[in-house]
Amino acid sequence: MVSLAAGQPPHALYSPLTSKGVAIEVRLCSEDPINNFHPSSGTLSQVVFPNDVRVDTWVFSDIQIAPFYDSLLAKLIVHGADRNEAIERLHHALARVCLIGISTKLDCLRQLTASSLFIRAEISLKTLTICFQYQPNAVEVLVAGTYTTIQDYPGRVGHWDVGVPPSGPMDDYAFRLANRLVGNAENAAGLECTLVGPSLRFHASAIIAITGATMSAMLDGTSVDLWKPIPVKTGQILKLERSISGCRTYIAVRGGFDVPTYLGSRSTFVLGKFGGYAGRTLQSGDTLFIDKCINDSIPSTVSGALIPHYPAEDEEWKVGVLYGPHGAPDFFTSDYIDQFFAVTWQVHHNSNRLGVRLIGPNPTWSRSDGGEAGLHPSNIHDCEYAVGSINFTGNTPIILTQDGPSLGGFVCLVTIAKAELWKIGQIKPNDRIRFFPITFGQALALEHGQDKLLATLTSSATSIPLSLLSSSASITFKCVLAQLPATATRPTVVYRQAGDHYILIEYGPMHLDLRYRFRVHLLMEELRDHHPVNGILELAPGVRSLQIRYDSRVIHQQQLLTTLLAAEDHLPTEDSDISVESRIVYLPLSFEDSAALDAVKRYRETVRASAPWLPNNVDFIQRINGLPSRDDVRRIVFDASYLVLGLGDVYLGAPCAVPIDPRHRLLTSKYNPARIFTAEGTVGIGGVYMCIYGMDSPGGYQLIGRTLPIWNTFVNNTVFEDGHPWLLRFFDQVRFYPIEEKELSIQRDAFREGRLSVRIIHGNIFNLGEYNAFLERESESIVNFTTKQAAAFVEEVSQWQLNDRVDRKYTIASDPNIA
């Protein structure tokens, strides 16, 4: 066109044109063919085009499609030697296109181009109107319900070590049984409906099953039974109403729902905005296509014993748990362990897929604080949590569930047995729970029984009778499975039970020592690379610990324990022989930006009006570390090189990192209670650790500023290596440099979209022997710094305690009814 405008027609215009083969173009538009091609708008959460055909497009993943412009999203053009070859290439290309988040013409084009009309080249506006009828193999969402998501089993496993939760069904028993009732493969995707179900129109005949919480289910106004296969005709509408008993209902359709896999699973993680349908709960107008995940025939009859009992309002849930990983006398008193099992707990209204809060007696602790890990006795150096563990965040017990965090710095008293965990998916606010300690053998028997039930669809029970033991639970059950004493070349090793599918290994006493983290690394290499163990599914490191996730049906707990004890003899003993690759990653940091300050302000207004770390976190860090001015906090933050010890500290690749130089370790407490909101990219310090929040989430670290996003869902930036959406690796060194907030805002958008890179130095080696030599050379200066820091810390804590006593005295004097 430019040449023509300049009066210089291209040379091709002077030559006779000859055709070569056949080209076909299709246009992909944001129109809903189910609803007369009405315009469709919203977020295209995932966009994938084949790279071996011509695609003219302006869209990409996570783009907003507005309703005000042309609906054209892309033109896809194929070429072949003849029409048949072009059609074949077109079919292959359309099969690889993925447009998720809004309704488009993609499936309609697939059907049209596969029709005999198109193959015979008999397409015209008239034939399209009269002869072609689009018949989607899909379900249309008319009403979404309270909180309806797509999930699959077992969920997004294998990424616990970088802070990606498994998600998946909260009640995996009901979900798996629903798939079994329609003959699906075990990993077929289905719907999880919370409290109030959806209304769905079926645009194709189907077989469905509804399990889980009892909801009134109507098919075209006629009541249908739960826990049975149900035939559905084209055009029929299924309506689920409010749950009568239980909390979550599951809908399986034969073939499963066809949504893309993300990190190996179709499960929705709403907080992370990925998986399922557009990474969110379903909305009215969504179209769910049916997949072909069929594995078996549909059973003709099922036993009534398959249906579990959901307690009535005047009854309590009985849940079997395994003691540990953290118990008495290390963390709790023995009396409290007995009390924990003796009382009935109430479910707090603030409970969801992340965790279930419990209301009951406050714990009694066997220690006064968490040392370097934090001021509260619930604080520990960050370790990996087990799904189903009961985590004490301060004095608040929370059951960590399918979307819960993987890495954190709080103790876990007990862990729910895997075969009992389905019950937590059915409890709702104000329900009452009684926990019963069981042995590993009992937990394994429960799981074998559940597997048999699902395989045969005939069994007498889904649970074993649970009753209180007559003797003290803290004496009868042990959370420490084994312990190795320290030697000249090895620290103490403690093996803690963390349910029936996890063992938590801890090295050394409870203080920060990089040698312990390197020991964890060596054990990971031994179990993963040198002598793999059949049955070990995942290895997830903490600061001084390693969590082993294993399949207890493949390897017994005792057999695994024997293997782990023997593995210690194979690890290197000389520090000078221990080296790891340690990339240096430079990131901009806007110190005390508005996102950090707004989070603190929001906390003051909605959670806690006054606290030692309020009104300003940096002032608090200065004071508790005995620094002359707040500028010293800033100087230390930018001078430090933060070594990444763990990932997933508050989800999605968030680092738990410690300054390599002890003189850069700013010691702080954590928020108590935690914040309910922290913006993605915010940087905080808790204990002596630095964290970059990988997504909008709760949090407890003292906030100092904001940096670039460290998680990129669709890997739009090549700096995210190996196709992983997380930026950082274990043993990376993070170094911050200052930047103004306005410039950071520009860089954050550019970095997210792949238009900006960051400086990363590869090939750097961290040698433990050299590091120990550095500590020895600088020992006098380090001792001077830490001594002054400790004195300021003690003074600050003493002032807290004094203020607490004054506040308590004033409160009692003001209200004599307070005991």
Summary of the structure (lengths in Angstrom):
residues: 819
radius of gyration: 29.4
end to end distance: 86.8
largest distance: 102.9
contacts: 2762
relative contact order: 0.08
helix: 28%
strand: 29%
